[in-house]
Structure formats: structure tokens, C-alpha cells
Amino acid sequence: MNEDHMHAFVSECRESITDLNNALLALEDDPTDNEAIESVFRTAHTLKGNFGAMGFSNASELAHVLEDLLDEIRDGEIDVTPEIMDAAFDGVDRIETIVDEIEADGDSQTNPNETIERLRAAIEEGMGEAAAAPQDGSDEATADEADEDGEDTESADESDDVTFAHADEEPEFEDADSIAYARVELDPDGMLGVDSMLALEPLADGFERLETAPSRDEIEEGDYDGTFDAFVADVSTDDIESTLADIGAVEDFETAAIAGADGAEGADAAEATEESVDEAAEAPADESAAENGAAEADAADDEPTEDIEQPDEAVADDTESDEEPAAEDDTEADADQSSDDSSSGSSGSSSSTSSGGSDISSVRVDVDRLDELHGLVEQLVTGRITIRRAIENEDLETAQTSLNDFDKVTSRLQNTVMDMRLIPLRRVVSNLPRVVRDVARSQGKEISFEMHGQDIELDRSILTEIEDPLIHILRNAVDHGVEAPDKREEAGKPREGKVELRASRQRDHVTIIVEDDGGGIDPDIMRNKAVNEGILTESEAEELSDSDAYDLIFHPGFSTADEVTDVSGRGVGMDVVNSTVEQLDGSVNVESELGEGTKVELRLPVSVAIVNVLFVNVGEQVYGIPIKNIDELTRASDTETVNGEPVVRHDDEVYPVIDLDSALEIDPDAAAVDGESAVAADGGELGDMARRSDEEGMLVRIRESVRPVALRCDSFSDQEEVVVKPLEGSLSGIPGLSGTAILGDGNIVPILDVVSLEE
């Protein structure tokens, strides 16, 4: 399989896993929700078929046993209990681990036997005394199947009236005794190329003499409407139905017999009957004996059986799973099994580890967006040709006009591409209900979790980074925030706690709030803890406001937990949350009311890739400061001295002055004289303030909401939109620097982080 198909396969599996988790949560919340159980069953069946078609037998077997469990729940044979749901979630976690391995290495080495045995044990224990109940149901199912066979025979008799989807007529097979036809429908709005491959491979592997319309190449390339004709020689319609029913990519199908391929009348069916009779006794010597043998085989088929093939419901036949002994010990997998350590308390963690912080490597783009992009590229090509000819003809007026048009097109192209990078928040929050469920169950708490604003869009790079912080904040809310049910009742609260995630957009920023109705944060405890850990002196703690006391949770290693659990309490996490959000040019704010609950607010930019910056000169070095952080530009002569420290006043507020020479450790001997090394100004918005003498200097006053300081530099020149690349590796932790930008002349300019800049 090529890399594109593998990538699409993994992407589809991840979507199915998310759907499976959320459908299981809905089922656990309301066991009578028929829509939830049908959704769970369909998704598990799709995963099983996809894994099988791609040759990942370990995952296919695991999904099959999970499907068996869900089938028993759907039939009412097993009640939905916390233990049953734990087993089901355990199976989903192991499937996710297998997908992780496939994505990383192209294959999976995981042995899912422990999880499979746990699921089988759950099936047997859950059925209990109802183990004998399927007898009557089997009779009914057999009767239904007989009716279906009758319908198939009827459709075979009417095969002359079959209308093909694409073929003008059935193909000619040399020496074929029968031909079975199938009209196969896939989801035209899905990943048609990948789904087509998933559908065709089992057909091609299972049937040697297969013809399709359109051709197989056209189908695999997705160059059709999602419906294709399949013709198979010398097989029965039952055989092709059985194969299609096990292919998850198939949305629907219809079969018909051509030249006697229906049921047991086809050549293969006759041979199969004779083989089954041969196994029971000697082969009949004449035709009548063969017919008697076939009749005996049919009679055997009419006996009640637990696993009835039901193509319409896409239920796979697997009697072996019921024959294997159930696991005697319903335990978690051995520690040596890399991904069977999925206890309830750690499920959220393992799930977040596999997906949190991982790069969102694919996005779905509307066709209209692609058409717009194509049109802009055409304009760029046309503009390039016009400019080249104008230069060759020394027609400067035409060249200038074309350059202006070129600038407009590139701006539109930039906006279009940036819009294409915007992804709904649901891509990273869809797994959060599972995280909340697992933590709540491990802590013995009852939690109602709601999410609002999932359609709010952010840049792909931001979504990739905020998933882990959101998971950590939610785990804290459930573990530290919401009280145990008994304590809530004692406090006059309902036993069930409430946690809510809300997202909203204000112009170029998105606000994400995680709020709980728990016990809140006691600011006095925060102050005492800070004193005990040497973070603050007693006098500093007394002067600390409640709001500043809450911010202590962002101090590295700070924790108010009385004990360390699998969920939290080690003092690691909120400081990472804060630093991650700040690196995204965002902010975190905590509000709390003792006994009422806590609210954590994240404020994030919609996009951080392209930033409008002001270029400033410090010595011979040029730096960039994001325009959105700047409130005012003024001369350094406005600086005053208060208590021996330089400050600047604005609206009765005092702003400390940070000298960039000192903060950035610039050699004072390299200072620019009369702005000679400054970025050249072209008479833009900054105009007359572009240069200054070495004695005077300039001040850049930062917005108070960002940081109430003013930065002193040698000079500043112009502003420009640049693409900011974040620092990586050992450079990522340098205070005062957020990234770099490459200018049009190839020079690299560091971009200042005014928040972390040291005084």
C-alpha cells in the first residue's frame, strides 16, 4: 500500500475510534438509547472490516470480539454495567494502540490476546443465566434467513430485469457455469479512493474470476460515483453476499444470479455440497444419491444455530469465539503487554498520550476553496509573465502596475491558505468526554460533562499544541475540583458534579473556558503552601491578592494535593500548560470561589503563522516586536528616574523601562550611530521617528494587558508582515525570544517575546 493510502486508512481509523468512544459514552449514559447502540455496532463492524481488508488480523480479531460484545448488548442478552463498559473501553484503547503502531511502523506487533480474553469473559459473565435463551431466537432467525433465501431466489428468477450501475451487459467468462452479480455502493462523500481499495481487495482475494465496471484501476483511483458493478464467475450469490457483508467500507449492496448462480444451485454450491457429504460418508455413486446428500446437508443447515449470517445488519459469522474458553481471571493485561495497562484511572492518560500533542497531518478542504486557490495561482502565473515582459521591454509603468496587482493576489492567496489551515475545535476535544469519564470512574465521582462551541475554528498548529493542556485542565477539574458524591451531599450540592468546556471567538482571538462547580481554590492554603515551599516569604504571602494566589498553581512543582494519585498531585502540569499557551502568544487566567467552583480561561490567537512586526535596532542587530503587543512609540527623552530605576509615565501609570542593550546582552561598543545600521525606512507609517541619535534613543511601550513595560532601543524603522518560525530544540527555552522571521532579502530576524524578556 502506498503512503497516501496508509495515511488515509489511519486517519479514518482514528475518526472511527473517536466515534466509538463517544457512542459508548452515550450508551453508558442511557442504555436504552437505540441510536447509540446501533452507532457503536456499526463503527465496530467498520473497523473490523477495514482492519481485515488491510491485512491487520490482530486488530480485526479484537474488533470482531468487541463487535460480539456489542451485539449481545444490542440483543438485550447483556446489561450495560460499569464493568461491561470498562471491558469495551479497554478494547477500544487497545485498538487505538494498534493504530498508533501502524502509523509509526506500518505494522503492529501488539498481541491483543489479553484484551480479547477479557472481552470474551465479559460476554459469558454478562449473559449469565440467559445463555440458553438464544434457542427460540435462533429458530426465528433461521426462519427469517429462510425467507431471505426465498427472496434471493425470487430476485434470481428476475435476473433478466437487473439494471447494472455502469456495465452495458454482463462480461463473458470462458467455461463459466454461473455468474453472480453485485451492485456495490460506497459512501461518495467519504475517502472514495481508499474505501474502494478496501472494498476491492477482499473481493479480488476471495474470488479468482472477478470483473468490475468501471475497471478496477478507475475504481481504486476514485474516478467514479461510488457505485460499481461486480461480476464473479462460478460462485453463488450467498458467497458474494457473505464477503460483502464483512467489508466495512461497503455502505449497501444488492445481488442477483446470472446463469444459475443463486444459492446452492451454482456450480460452486454443488461442489461444496458434495464435499460436505464426502466428509460425512462415501461419495454417492449416482445423481440421486448426490441429491439425497444435498438434502441432508440442507436439513443440517436448518438446525438452530447461535451465529446466523445477517448481511443486512453486517454481522460476521464467527462461532470460534464462543467455543474458546473464557478467561478465569478478569484482570488487566500483563505489564509486559505494552498497551494492556489500561485501567480506568489511566485510560484518559493513555488516550491522550496517543493523540494529544500529535500533529494534525490532514485537513478536509471544501472544493470551492480549492477552486479559489486554483484561480489565484492562475493570476500569479499571468502576473509573473506580465512582469517579465515589462522588464524586458523596460516598461516600468506596466511593471509597477503588475507588481501592485501581484501584491493584491498574494494577499488574497495568504488569506485563503490561512483559512484552509483553520480546523474546528472538535478535532481535539472530541476525545475529552472519554478522559472525563475515565478519571471520574477511577476517583469514584459522578460527573456531568458538557461542551459548547466545538465548531469554533483555530489554526492547525494551535490545535495541535492545546490538546494536552486541555486534557490536563480537565483532569484537574475532575480530580481536584469536583468533590466526592458524599461530600457534595454534605455541602448541600447534588451528588453529580458538573464540568463544562465553552469556546467562543472575539475577532482574532478564541477563548476556551473550563469550569467546574466543585469546592474551589482556597487562597489561604495557596499562600501557606507557597511559604512552606520557600516560594514566598510570609510578608509577601500576606500582601498577595487572591487572584495572584490562584496564579501560584503555574509555579513549577507547586501542588496543593495531599496525596499523589495516578491522575495528579506531583506538581507537574499547570506550569507546562501556562508555558505552552504563552508560547502560542496566548494567556491563562484562573478564577475561583471557595465552595462554588473554579474557572480556567485560555485566550488564544486564531492564527500565529503570520504576524505584523515592528523592526527595532539594538546595536548592529535587528529585532522584531509584534505590532499587536505595542501601545505607543515615543522618544527615550521621556524617561524619568524613580527610586534609581528608569520609568516612563502614561495616563498616570508608571511603566518600568527595559533597556534592550542590557536585556539582550548587546555589546555597547557596537551601538549604531545615527541609525546607520537600522533597517532602512521608506517613509511609511513610522515616518519621521524612524531614526534617532545615539544619545536619544527610542521607547516602545507595550500594551498593559500584555506587560506594563517600555522597551528602549537605538531606533526603529518600519513594519512588515512576516512568517514567524518558532524556535526548536535547545533554543526554544531562551527568555525573550519567541521565534525568527526570514526577510525578503534573506536576512533572519529574531522576534522578541515581550512577556518573558528579562529586565
FINU-556321 format. One line per field, with one value per residue (C-alpha): x negated, z, y negated; residue number from 1; residue in three letters. Coordinates in steps of 0.5 Angstrom, whole numbers. Example, Ala and Ser with C-alpha at 12.3 -4.5 7.8 and 13.67 -1.06 7.14 Angstrom:
<recs>
x	-25|-27
z	16|14
y	9|2
num	1|2
residu	ALA|SER
</recs>
This chain:
<recs>
x	0|-3|-4|2|7|4|4|12|13|10|14|20|19|18|24|28|24|27|34|33|31|37|42|40|41|48|49|47|51|57|57|64|61|62|59|52|52|53|48|43|44|44|37|34|36|33|26|26|28|22|17|19|18|12|9|8|11|10|14|19|20|20|25|29|30|31|37|39|40|44|48|50|52|56|60|61|57|52|54|50|46|40|36|38|37|30|28|31|27|21|22|22|16|12|15|12|5|5|7|1|-4|-1|-2|-9|-12|-7|-5|-3|-7|-2|1|8|10|11|16|19|20|22|28|30|30|35|39|40|41|46|50|50|57|59|54|60|64|62|65|72|69|65|71|74|67|67|74|72|66|70|75|69|66|73|73|66|69|74|69|65|71|72|65|67|69|63|60|53|50|44|44|48|48|45|38|36|33|30|32|36|42|45|44|46|47|47|48|44|45|40|40|39|37|32|25|27|20|19|26|25|19|22|28|24|18|23|27|20|17|23|25|21|25|28|30|32|35|32|25|21|16|21|25|18|17|24|26|33|39|38|43|40|42|38|39|36|36|37|40|46|50|49|42|41|46|42|36|39|43|36|33|34|33|39|45|50|50|55|54|57|56|54|53|55|51|56|56|54|56|49|43|39|45|46|39|39|45|41|35|39|42|36|33|39|39|37|39|45|45|50|54|60|55|52|59|60|53|55|62|58|54|60|63|57|57|64|62|62|55|53|49|54|51|55|52|57|54|47|46|40|40|35|37|30|30|36|32|26|25|27|21|22|19|22|16|12|7|0|-5|-9|-4|-5|2|6|5|11|14|20|15|10|15|15|8|6|11|8|1|3|7|5|0|-1|-1|6|3|9|15|21|22|28|28|30|23|19|22|21|14|13|16|11|5|7|7|0|-3|1|-2|-9|-9|-7|-12|-18|-16|-15|-22|-25|-21|-24|-16|-17|-10|-7|-12|-9|-2|-3|-7|-1|3|-2|-1|6|6|1|5|11|7|5|12|14|9|9|17|15|11|17|20|26|24|28|22|18|24|28|24|25|31|27|22|27|31|24|22|29|29|22|24|31|34|40|39|44|39|42|38|40|37|34|35|30|24|17|10|8|1|5|10|4|1|7|10|5|6|14|13|9|14|20|17|15|22|25|19|18|24|31|32|34|41|42|38|42|49|46|45|52|50|52|48|47|41|41|35|36|32|34|31|32|29|28|25|18|18|21|23|23|26|26|31|33|38|33|30|26|19|17|13|10|8|4|1|-1|-4|-8|-11|-13|-16|-20|-17|-14|-16|-11|-10|-10|-4|0|-1|1|8|13|12|5|5|9|3|-1|1|-3|-9|-14|-13|-7|-2|4|5|5|3|0|5|5|8|5|1|-6|-6|-8|-3|0|-6|-7|0|-2|-8|-5|0|-5|-9|-3|-2|4|5|8|13|16|22|24|30|29|34|37|32|26|26|20|20|15|14|11|10|14|7|0|-4|-4|-5|-6|-12|-16|-23|-28|-35|-39|-47|-48|-43|-35|-30|-22|-17|-9|-5|1|-3|-5|-1|-6|-12|-16|-23|-27|-28|-21|-24|-24|-28|-24|-28|-34|-30|-28|-21|-16|-9|-3|4|2|-1|-9|-12|-19|-24|-28|-34|-35|-42|-43|-37|-39|-47|-49|-56|-55|-61|-57|-51|-49|-51|-46|-42|-47|-45|-38|-33|-32|-26|-22|-17|-12|-7|-13|-16|-20|-21|-25|-32|-35|-42|-46|-44|-37|-34|-27|-22|-17|-11|-8|0|1|5|-1|-6|-6|-14|-17|-23|-29|-32|-37|-32|-26|-24|-18|-13|-12|-8|-13|-12|-15|-18|-18|-25|-26|-31|-36|-34|-26|-27|-31|-28|-26|-25|-19|-22|-25|-23|-26|-26|-25|-33|-34|-36|-34|-31|-29|-22|-22|-17|-16|-13|-19|-24|-28|-30
z	0|-2|4|2|2|9|12|10|13|19|19|18|24|28|27|28|35|37|34|38|45|44|42|48|53|50|51|58|60|57|56|52|47|41|36|41|41|33|32|37|33|26|28|31|25|20|24|24|16|15|19|16|9|10|13|20|23|30|30|26|31|37|33|32|39|41|36|39|46|43|39|46|49|43|43|50|53|57|61|61|67|69|69|62|59|62|58|52|53|54|48|44|48|45|38|39|41|35|30|33|32|24|24|26|23|18|22|29|34|39|42|44|47|54|52|47|53|58|53|52|59|60|55|58|65|62|59|66|66|59|56|54|51|44|42|41|38|33|31|29|26|22|19|17|14|10|8|6|2|-2|-3|-6|-11|-13|-15|-18|-22|-24|-26|-33|-30|-27|-28|-28|-25|-30|-35|-41|-41|-37|-38|-42|-37|-41|-39|-33|-31|-27|-26|-19|-20|-14|-14|-9|-6|-2|1|-4|1|4|2|-4|-7|0|1|-6|-5|2|-2|-8|-4|-1|-7|-11|-6|-5|-12|-18|-23|-22|-27|-25|-28|-28|-29|-22|-24|-24|-18|-14|-16|-14|-21|-21|-17|-11|-14|-18|-21|-19|-23|-21|-24|-21|-14|-11|-9|-2|-2|-5|0|6|3|2|9|12|9|13|7|4|5|1|-4|-8|-11|-17|-20|-27|-31|-25|-19|-14|-7|-8|-15|-17|-19|-13|-9|-12|-11|-3|-2|-5|-1|6|4|3|10|13|9|2|-4|-8|-14|-18|-18|-14|-8|-9|-9|-2|1|-1|2|9|8|8|13|18|16|18|25|30|31|35|30|24|18|17|11|12|19|17|23|22|23|28|32|34|39|43|43|46|54|58|62|69|72|69|70|67|62|64|65|59|54|52|52|56|62|61|68|69|72|67|61|60|60|55|51|51|50|44|41|45|42|36|29|26|19|15|14|9|5|1|-7|-7|-3|-8|-14|-11|-10|-17|-19|-15|-18|-25|-23|-20|-27|-31|-27|-27|-35|-35|-30|-34|-41|-38|-35|-42|-45|-40|-39|-31|-31|-33|-28|-23|-24|-25|-18|-15|-17|-15|-8|-8|-11|-6|0|-2|-3|4|7|3|5|13|12|10|16|21|24|28|36|36|32|39|44|41|46|52|55|55|59|64|64|66|71|75|75|78|83|85|83|79|73|68|62|57|51|47|42|38|31|33|29|30|26|26|29|35|36|36|42|46|47|52|56|56|58|64|66|65|69|75|75|76|81|85|83|84|91|92|92|99|101|96|99|106|103|100|93|88|88|81|80|73|69|63|57|53|47|44|39|39|33|32|39|42|49|52|59|63|69|75|81|86|92|89|91|98|97|104|103|97|101|106|101|98|104|106|100|100|94|98|105|110|109|101|102|107|101|96|93|92|84|85|90|85|80|84|81|75|79|77|82|86|88|94|93|100|96|90|85|78|76|79|85|83|82|74|69|70|69|63|61|62|58|52|52|53|47|43|44|49|56|62|68|74|78|84|89|95|96|89|84|79|72|68|62|56|51|44|38|32|28|30|23|20|25|23|27|28|27|32|32|38|37|30|31|28|32|31|36|34|33|37|43|42|45|44|41|44|45|50|53|56|61|68|74|80|86|82|76|69|68|63|65|61|64|71|70|71|66|68|62|60|56|51|50|57|57|50|53|46|46|48|43|37|38|32|31|28|26|20|22|22|18|12|13|7|9|12|18|22|18|22|28|24|26|32|35|40|46|45|44|43|47|45|50|51|52|59|58|55|60|63|61|56|52|50|43|39|33|30|22|19|20|16|16|17|18|25|26|33|36|37|41|46|43|45|52|51|55|51|44|41|34|28|21|14|11|3|3|6|13|19|25|32|34|41|47|51|56|58|57|63|66
y	0|-7|-12|-16|-10|-8|-16|-16|-9|-11|-18|-14|-9|-15|-18|-11|-11|-17|-16|-9|-12|-18|-13|-8|-14|-16|-8|-8|-15|-12|-4|-5|-9|-5|-10|-10|-2|-2|-7|-3|3|0|-3|3|7|2|2|10|10|5|8|15|12|8|15|13|19|18|11|15|20|15|11|17|20|12|13|19|16|10|15|18|12|10|16|15|21|17|11|4|4|0|7|9|1|2|8|5|-2|3|6|-1|-3|3|2|-5|-3|2|-4|-8|-3|-2|-10|-9|-3|-1|5|7|12|12|18|17|24|21|16|21|26|20|18|26|27|20|23|30|27|22|27|31|35|32|37|42|36|36|42|39|33|38|41|34|32|39|38|30|33|38|32|28|34|34|27|28|34|29|24|29|31|24|23|21|15|13|6|5|-1|-2|4|5|12|18|20|26|31|37|44|41|45|39|31|28|20|15|8|5|-2|-6|-13|-18|-23|-19|-18|-14|-12|-9|-6|-3|0|3|6|9|12|18|19|20|24|28|29|31|29|22|17|10|4|-1|2|4|-2|-7|-5|-5|-12|-14|-16|-14|-16|-11|-5|0|7|13|20|26|33|40|37|37|30|33|33|26|23|26|23|16|16|17|11|4|0|2|-2|2|8|12|18|22|29|30|36|40|37|37|40|48|48|45|50|48|49|56|58|55|60|66|64|64|70|73|72|75|81|84|80|82|86|83|77|79|80|74|70|74|72|65|65|68|62|57|60|59|52|51|53|48|44|39|35|33|30|23|19|13|12|13|19|23|30|33|39|40|34|37|44|42|42|35|32|34|28|22|17|12|14|16|10|13|12|5|3|7|3|-1|-1|-6|-11|-11|-11|-18|-19|-13|-16|-23|-20|-17|-23|-29|-34|-30|-34|-34|-32|-32|-37|-37|-42|-45|-44|-52|-53|-49|-53|-59|-57|-55|-62|-65|-61|-63|-70|-69|-66|-71|-77|-73|-73|-81|-83|-79|-82|-89|-89|-86|-92|-97|-99|-101|-103|-97|-93|-98|-96|-89|-89|-92|-87|-82|-84|-84|-77|-75|-78|-74|-68|-69|-70|-64|-59|-61|-60|-53|-52|-53|-47|-46|-45|-39|-36|-36|-36|-30|-25|-29|-26|-20|-23|-26|-19|-15|-20|-20|-13|-12|-17|-14|-21|-23|-28|-31|-34|-39|-42|-48|-52|-46|-49|-55|-55|-55|-55|-47|-49|-52|-46|-41|-45|-46|-39|-37|-43|-42|-35|-37|-42|-38|-32|-37|-40|-32|-30|-37|-41|-37|-34|-26|-25|-24|-31|-34|-32|-34|-41|-41|-40|-35|-28|-29|-35|-39|-41|-45|-47|-53|-56|-63|-68|-75|-78|-75|-71|-65|-64|-57|-56|-50|-51|-46|-47|-44|-46|-52|-54|-57|-63|-62|-55|-57|-62|-58|-52|-58|-60|-53|-51|-57|-61|-67|-70|-71|-78|-77|-72|-77|-82|-77|-78|-72|-73|-73|-67|-63|-64|-60|-54|-56|-56|-50|-44|-47|-43|-43|-36|-32|-25|-23|-19|-17|-23|-29|-31|-31|-39|-38|-40|-47|-51|-47|-49|-56|-56|-52|-58|-63|-60|-61|-68|-67|-67|-63|-66|-63|-65|-61|-62|-58|-52|-55|-52|-54|-57|-57|-61|-60|-66|-64|-67|-64|-64|-65|-64|-71|-77|-84|-86|-93|-93|-96|-96|-95|-96|-92|-87|-88|-85|-85|-86|-84|-90|-88|-88|-95|-101|-107|-109|-115|-118|-116|-123|-122|-117|-119|-116|-114|-110|-110|-106|-109|-109|-113|-115|-115|-117|-117|-110|-108|-104|-101|-102|-95|-97|-92|-93|-90|-85|-82|-83|-87|-90|-97|-99|-96|-101|-104|-112|-116|-110|-108|-100|-101|-98|-103|-107|-108|-114|-109|-110|-111|-117|-122|-117|-112|-115|-118|-120|-115|-120|-120|-113|-111|-107|-102|-102|-95|-94|-94|-88|-84|-87|-94|-96|-100|-98|-102|-101|-105|-106|-103|-104|-100|-95|-89|-82|-76|-69|-67|-60|-58|-56|-49|-45|-48|-55|-54|-56|-63|-68|-74|-70|-67|-65|-68|-71|-71|-78|-79|-80|-73|-76|-73|-77|-75|-76|-78|-75|-81|-77|-73|-78|-79|-86
num	1|2|3|4|5|6|7|8|9|10|11|12|13|14|15|16|17|18|19|20|21|22|23|24|25|26|27|28|29|30|31|32|33|34|35|36|37|38|39|40|41|42|43|44|45|46|47|48|49|50|51|52|53|54|55|56|57|58|59|60|61|62|63|64|65|66|67|68|69|70|71|72|73|74|75|76|77|78|79|80|81|82|83|84|85|86|87|88|89|90|91|92|93|94|95|96|97|98|99|100|101|102|103|104|105|106|107|108|109|110|111|112|113|114|115|116|117|118|119|120|121|122|123|124|125|126|127|128|129|130|131|132|133|134|135|136|137|138|139|140|141|142|143|144|145|146|147|148|149|150|151|152|153|154|155|156|157|158|159|160|161|162|163|164|165|166|167|168|169|170|171|172|173|174|175|176|177|178|179|180|181|182|183|184|185|186|187|188|189|190|191|192|193|194|195|196|197|198|199|200|201|202|203|204|205|206|207|208|209|210|211|212|213|214|215|216|217|218|219|220|221|222|223|224|225|226|227|228|229|230|231|232|233|234|235|236|237|238|239|240|241|242|243|244|245|246|247|248|249|250|251|252|253|254|255|256|257|258|259|260|261|262|263|264|265|266|267|268|269|270|271|272|273|274|275|276|277|278|279|280|281|282|283|284|285|286|287|288|289|290|291|292|293|294|295|296|297|298|299|300|301|302|303|304|305|306|307|308|309|310|311|312|313|314|315|316|317|318|319|320|321|322|323|324|325|326|327|328|329|330|331|332|333|334|335|336|337|338|339|340|341|342|343|344|345|346|347|348|349|350|351|352|353|354|355|356|357|358|359|360|361|362|363|364|365|366|367|368|369|370|371|372|373|374|375|376|377|378|379|380|381|382|383|384|385|386|387|388|389|390|391|392|393|394|395|396|397|398|399|400|401|402|403|404|405|406|407|408|409|410|411|412|413|414|415|416|417|418|419|420|421|422|423|424|425|426|427|428|429|430|431|432|433|434|435|436|437|438|439|440|441|442|443|444|445|446|447|448|449|450|451|452|453|454|455|456|457|458|459|460|461|462|463|464|465|466|467|468|469|470|471|472|473|474|475|476|477|478|479|480|481|482|483|484|485|486|487|488|489|490|491|492|493|494|495|496|497|498|499|500|501|502|503|504|505|506|507|508|509|510|511|512|513|514|515|516|517|518|519|520|521|522|523|524|525|526|527|528|529|530|531|532|533|534|535|536|537|538|539|540|541|542|543|544|545|546|547|548|549|550|551|552|553|554|555|556|557|558|559|560|561|562|563|564|565|566|567|568|569|570|571|572|573|574|575|576|577|578|579|580|581|582|583|584|585|586|587|588|589|590|591|592|593|594|595|596|597|598|599|600|601|602|603|604|605|606|607|608|609|610|611|612|613|614|615|616|617|618|619|620|621|622|623|624|625|626|627|628|629|630|631|632|633|634|635|636|637|638|639|640|641|642|643|644|645|646|647|648|649|650|651|652|653|654|655|656|657|658|659|660|661|662|663|664|665|666|667|668|669|670|671|672|673|674|675|676|677|678|679|680|681|682|683|684|685|686|687|688|689|690|691|692|693|694|695|696|697|698|699|700|701|702|703|704|705|706|707|708|709|710|711|712|713|714|715|716|717|718|719|720|721|722|723|724|725|726|727|728|729|730|731|732|733|734|735|736|737|738|739|740|741|742|743|744|745|746|747|748|749|750|751|752|753|754|755|756|757|758|759
residu	MET|ASN|GLU|ASP|HIS|MET|HIS|ALA|PHE|VAL|SER|GLU|CYS|ARG|GLU|SER|ILE|THR|ASP|LEU|ASN|ASN|ALA|LEU|LEU|ALA|LEU|GLU|ASP|ASP|PRO|THR|ASP|ASN|GLU|ALA|ILE|GLU|SER|VAL|PHE|ARG|THR|ALA|HIS|THR|LEU|LYS|GLY|ASN|PHE|GLY|ALA|MET|GLY|PHE|SER|ASN|ALA|SER|GLU|LEU|ALA|HIS|VAL|LEU|GLU|ASP|LEU|LEU|ASP|GLU|ILE|ARG|ASP|GLY|GLU|ILE|ASP|VAL|THR|PRO|GLU|ILE|MET|ASP|ALA|ALA|PHE|ASP|GLY|VAL|ASP|ARG|ILE|GLU|THR|ILE|VAL|ASP|GLU|ILE|GLU|ALA|ASP|GLY|ASP|SER|GLN|THR|ASN|PRO|ASN|GLU|THR|ILE|GLU|ARG|LEU|ARG|ALA|ALA|ILE|GLU|GLU|GLY|MET|GLY|GLU|ALA|ALA|ALA|ALA|PRO|GLN|ASP|GLY|SER|ASP|GLU|ALA|THR|ALA|ASP|GLU|ALA|ASP|GLU|ASP|GLY|GLU|ASP|THR|GLU|SER|ALA|ASP|GLU|SER|ASP|ASP|VAL|THR|PHE|ALA|HIS|ALA|ASP|GLU|GLU|PRO|GLU|PHE|GLU|ASP|ALA|ASP|SER|ILE|ALA|TYR|ALA|ARG|VAL|GLU|LEU|ASP|PRO|ASP|GLY|MET|LEU|GLY|VAL|ASP|SER|MET|LEU|ALA|LEU|GLU|PRO|LEU|ALA|ASP|GLY|PHE|GLU|ARG|LEU|GLU|THR|ALA|PRO|SER|ARG|ASP|GLU|ILE|GLU|GLU|GLY|ASP|TYR|ASP|GLY|THR|PHE|ASP|ALA|PHE|VAL|ALA|ASP|VAL|SER|THR|ASP|ASP|ILE|GLU|SER|THR|LEU|ALA|ASP|ILE|GLY|ALA|VAL|GLU|ASP|PHE|GLU|THR|ALA|ALA|ILE|ALA|GLY|ALA|ASP|GLY|ALA|GLU|GLY|ALA|ASP|ALA|ALA|GLU|ALA|THR|GLU|GLU|SER|VAL|ASP|GLU|ALA|ALA|GLU|ALA|PRO|ALA|ASP|GLU|SER|ALA|ALA|GLU|ASN|GLY|ALA|ALA|GLU|ALA|ASP|ALA|ALA|ASP|ASP|GLU|PRO|THR|GLU|ASP|ILE|GLU|GLN|PRO|ASP|GLU|ALA|VAL|ALA|ASP|ASP|THR|GLU|SER|ASP|GLU|GLU|PRO|ALA|ALA|GLU|ASP|ASP|THR|GLU|ALA|ASP|ALA|ASP|GLN|SER|SER|ASP|ASP|SER|SER|SER|GLY|SER|SER|GLY|SER|SER|SER|SER|THR|SER|SER|GLY|GLY|SER|ASP|ILE|SER|SER|VAL|ARG|VAL|ASP|VAL|ASP|ARG|LEU|ASP|GLU|LEU|HIS|GLY|LEU|VAL|GLU|GLN|LEU|VAL|THR|GLY|ARG|ILE|THR|ILE|ARG|ARG|ALA|ILE|GLU|ASN|GLU|ASP|LEU|GLU|THR|ALA|GLN|THR|SER|LEU|ASN|ASP|PHE|ASP|LYS|VAL|THR|SER|ARG|LEU|GLN|ASN|THR|VAL|MET|ASP|MET|ARG|LEU|ILE|PRO|LEU|ARG|ARG|VAL|VAL|SER|ASN|LEU|PRO|ARG|VAL|VAL|ARG|ASP|VAL|ALA|ARG|SER|GLN|GLY|LYS|GLU|ILE|SER|PHE|GLU|MET|HIS|GLY|GLN|ASP|ILE|GLU|LEU|ASP|ARG|SER|ILE|LEU|THR|GLU|ILE|GLU|ASP|PRO|LEU|ILE|HIS|ILE|LEU|ARG|ASN|ALA|VAL|ASP|HIS|GLY|VAL|GLU|ALA|PRO|ASP|LYS|ARG|GLU|GLU|ALA|GLY|LYS|PRO|ARG|GLU|GLY|LYS|VAL|GLU|LEU|ARG|ALA|SER|ARG|GLN|ARG|ASP|HIS|VAL|THR|ILE|ILE|VAL|GLU|ASP|ASP|GLY|GLY|GLY|ILE|ASP|PRO|ASP|ILE|MET|ARG|ASN|LYS|ALA|VAL|ASN|GLU|GLY|ILE|LEU|THR|GLU|SER|GLU|ALA|GLU|GLU|LEU|SER|ASP|SER|ASP|ALA|TYR|ASP|LEU|ILE|PHE|HIS|PRO|GLY|PHE|SER|THR|ALA|ASP|GLU|VAL|THR|ASP|VAL|SER|GLY|ARG|GLY|VAL|GLY|MET|ASP|VAL|VAL|ASN|SER|THR|VAL|GLU|GLN|LEU|ASP|GLY|SER|VAL|ASN|VAL|GLU|SER|GLU|LEU|GLY|GLU|GLY|THR|LYS|VAL|GLU|LEU|ARG|LEU|PRO|VAL|SER|VAL|ALA|ILE|VAL|ASN|VAL|LEU|PHE|VAL|ASN|VAL|GLY|GLU|GLN|VAL|TYR|GLY|ILE|PRO|ILE|LYS|ASN|ILE|ASP|GLU|LEU|THR|ARG|ALA|SER|ASP|THR|GLU|THR|VAL|ASN|GLY|GLU|PRO|VAL|VAL|ARG|HIS|ASP|ASP|GLU|VAL|TYR|PRO|VAL|ILE|ASP|LEU|ASP|SER|ALA|LEU|GLU|ILE|ASP|PRO|ASP|ALA|ALA|ALA|VAL|ASP|GLY|GLU|SER|ALA|VAL|ALA|ALA|ASP|GLY|GLY|GLU|LEU|GLY|ASP|MET|ALA|ARG|ARG|SER|ASP|GLU|GLU|GLY|MET|LEU|VAL|ARG|ILE|ARG|GLU|SER|VAL|ARG|PRO|VAL|ALA|LEU|ARG|CYS|ASP|SER|PHE|SER|ASP|GLN|GLU|GLU|VAL|VAL|VAL|LYS|PRO|LEU|GLU|GLY|SER|LEU|SER|GLY|ILE|PRO|GLY|LEU|SER|GLY|THR|ALA|ILE|LEU|GLY|ASP|GLY|ASN|ILE|VAL|PRO|ILE|LEU|ASP|VAL|VAL|SER|LEU|GLU|GLU
</recs>
